[in-house]
Amino acid sequence: MNATHETRATDLDARAVLAALADRWDAADGHGYGELFTPDATYVQFNGVLLNGRREIAEMHDLMFRTMLYGTRLVTGEIESVRRLGEDHAVVVSTGAALYPWQKEATPKRLSRQTLLLERRDGRWLVAGFQNARIKPFPTSGPLFEVASRAVRLRVDRARRAA
């Protein structure tokens, strides 16, 4: 773990929070998964859908565990950073993936990066904010990059001339 700020395991154990999320996910327990979030949490799914509040998060995951995410397990990868924002808040950035039973490991195509805003309430760390995004690096070199860059410039220049 490349921690931005050091934390004591007894104070904030980010891996334990992620493990609890994975345990509820693996059990297909949408309502139990939701209980790991604050009542007013925000959750942005990998496809950009926004869920508001524990109840909506729980209901959506309950539906998904019975349908499109049926049989999946949640694997957590590296915790990339943990940054404390005072005594009762922290930002955690990690990687992970939801895998189907036939998938043995998280391939680059399946890998996502999550940003979690954790909040301590009544001595318990809960997720107050969650953003999930697939990791799809944008190319910054090579022939495809050059062609795409030229195409963008041509279209922008054409739009500017037309304006």
Summary of the structure (lengths in Angstrom):
residues: 163
radius of gyration: 19.2
end to end distance: 50.3
largest distance: 61.8
contacts: 437
relative contact order: 0.16
helix: 32%
strand: 34%
